[in-house]
Amino acid sequence: MLEQSVALCDADHLLGARILLRSAFETVAVLIYLNQITRKVLEGTLDFHDFSDKTATLLLGSRDDSTPHKSLNIVTILEKCDARYPGMRDLYAKLSESAHPNYEGMAIGYSDVDRESNVVNYRNKWQTMYGQSHLQAVELCISVFCDEYNEEWPEAFEELERWIEGNDAALEATKLGA
């Protein structure tokens, strides 16, 4: 997604670039949230079976009823991620403003209003508005992903494997349907 976002940015198609960047931040947010709930199991603040339900919902959830799990709201996930990466939710909100047919997505991105003369001049302003900051946001997304995927996730996953091995008997005794 980020490669395509940069390609669109380079081609002066900033609206599409921002929409793809927004999607990339959603994907990174899911990874952060997964790492967070894994740590909660290890800390003893989240029951493993609840963790299992959350991961099933996280990975198998849908909004179109194509699975029996209702997907989690991405804004809820982003709010949890914001504790680790302050500003992430606000950046996502700004990207969302571009993606939706509202004031920015419909008017600001495509027009200048001269209220004194009651004239609207139409033009594509996305590159002017976000050309400079877009690549910085892409770099931020890559940096957060690399930290979570290369550092946090392997360590948390290995600790979770050891935790499961050490708690195997208790987990078997408490699993649903037992």
C-alpha positions in Angstrom: 0.0 0.0 0.0 2.8 2.4 0.9 4.6 1.8 -2.4 1.4 2.6 -4.3 0.8 5.7 -2.0 4.3 7.0 -2.9 3.7 6.3 -6.6 0.5 8.2 -6.5 2.1 11.1 -4.6 4.9 11.2 -7.2 2.2 11.4 -9.9 0.5 14.3 -8.2 -2.5 12.1 -7.2 -2.5 13.0 -3.5 -6.1 12.2 -2.7 -5.6 8.5 -3.7 -2.2 8.6 -2.0 -3.7 9.7 1.3 -6.5 7.1 1.1 -3.9 4.4 0.7 -1.8 5.8 3.6 -4.9 5.8 5.7 -5.4 2.1 5.0 -1.7 1.4 5.8 -2.2 3.1 9.2 -5.2 0.9 9.8 -3.1 -2.2 9.1 -0.4 -1.0 11.4 -2.9 -0.2 14.1 -4.2 -3.8 14.0 -0.6 -5.0 14.6 -0.1 -2.6 17.5 -3.4 -3.7 19.1 -2.5 -7.4 18.7 0.9 -6.7 20.4 -0.9 -4.8 23.1 -3.4 -7.6 23.9 -0.6 -10.2 23.8 1.2 -8.2 26.4 -1.9 -8.1 28.6 -2.1 -11.9 28.6 1.5 -12.0 29.7 0.9 -9.4 32.4 -2.2 -11.4 33.6 -4.6 -8.5 32.9 -6.4 -10.3 30.0 -7.7 -13.9 30.2 -6.2 -16.1 27.5 -9.6 -17.3 26.3 -10.7 -13.6 26.0 -7.5 -13.0 24.0 -8.4 -15.9 21.7 -11.8 -14.4 21.1 -10.3 -10.9 20.5 -7.8 -12.3 18.0 -10.4 -14.3 16.2 -12.6 -11.1 15.9 -9.6 -9.1 14.9 -8.4 -11.4 12.1 -11.7 -12.9 11.0 -14.2 -10.1 11.6 -16.2 -8.6 8.8 -18.9 -5.9 8.4 -20.7 -7.7 5.5 -21.6 -10.9 7.5 -19.2 -13.0 5.4 -17.9 -14.4 8.7 -19.6 -15.0 12.0 -17.4 -12.4 13.7 -18.3 -8.7 13.6 -15.1 -6.7 13.0 -13.8 -4.3 15.5 -14.2 -0.6 15.0 -10.8 0.8 13.7 -11.3 4.0 15.6 -11.5 2.0 18.9 -8.3 0.2 17.9 -6.6 3.5 17.0 -7.5 5.0 20.4 -5.7 2.1 22.1 -2.7 2.6 19.8 -2.6 6.3 20.6 -1.4 5.4 24.1 1.8 3.9 22.6 2.1 6.3 19.7 0.6 9.7 20.7 -0.8 11.5 17.7 -1.6 8.4 15.7 -5.4 8.8 16.1 -5.2 12.5 15.1 -3.1 11.7 12.0 -5.7 9.0 11.1 -8.5 11.5 11.6 -6.8 14.0 9.3 -6.3 11.3 6.6 -10.0 10.4 7.0 -11.1 14.0 6.4 -9.5 13.7 3.0 -11.1 10.3 2.2 -14.7 11.2 3.0 -17.1 13.3 1.0 -17.2 16.2 3.5 -15.8 19.7 3.7 -12.2 18.8 3.0 -12.9 15.9 0.7 -15.4 17.8 -1.4 -14.7 21.5 -1.1 -11.3 22.4 0.2 -9.4 19.8 -1.9 -10.9 21.1 -5.1 -11.9 24.8 -4.7 -11.1 28.2 -3.5 -14.0 30.3 -2.4 -13.8 34.1 -2.8 -16.6 35.1 -0.5 -16.4 38.8 -1.3 -17.0 38.3 -5.0 -19.1 35.1 -4.6 -16.8 33.3 -7.0 -15.6 29.7 -6.7 -12.4 28.7 -8.5 -12.1 25.0 -9.0 -8.7 23.3 -9.1 -7.0 20.2 -7.6 -5.2 21.5 -4.5 -4.2 18.2 -2.9 -0.5 18.4 -3.9 -0.3 21.9 -2.6 -2.0 21.0 0.7 -0.2 17.7 1.4 2.6 17.2 -1.0 5.3 18.1 1.5 3.9 16.2 4.5 2.7 13.1 2.8 6.1 11.4 2.5 6.9 12.3 6.1 3.7 10.5 7.1 4.7 7.5 4.9 8.0 7.4 6.7 6.3 7.5 10.1 4.0 4.6 9.1 7.1 2.6 8.0 8.9 3.4 11.2 6.0 2.4 13.4 5.5 -0.8 11.4 9.2 -1.8 11.6 9.2 -1.2 15.3 6.1 -3.2 16.0 6.8 -6.0 13.5 10.6 -6.4 13.9 11.0 -5.6 17.6 7.7 -5.9 19.6 5.9 -8.7 17.8 8.7 -11.4 17.8 9.5 -10.7 21.5 5.8 -10.8 22.6 5.1 -13.8 20.5 8.0 -15.8 21.9 7.0 -14.8 25.4 3.4 -15.9 24.7 4.6 -19.3 23.4 6.5 -19.8 26.6 3.5 -18.6 28.6 1.2 -21.1 26.8 3.6 -23.9 27.5 3.8 -23.0 31.1 0.1 -22.7 31.5 -1.0 -25.5 29.2 -2.7 -27.6 31.9 -4.7 -24.6 33.2 -5.7 -23.6 29.7 -6.9 -27.1 28.9 -8.9 -27.2 32.1 -10.6 -23.8 31.4 -11.1 -23.9 27.6 -14.6 -23.5 26.4 -16.6 -26.7 26.0 -14.4 -28.6 28.4 
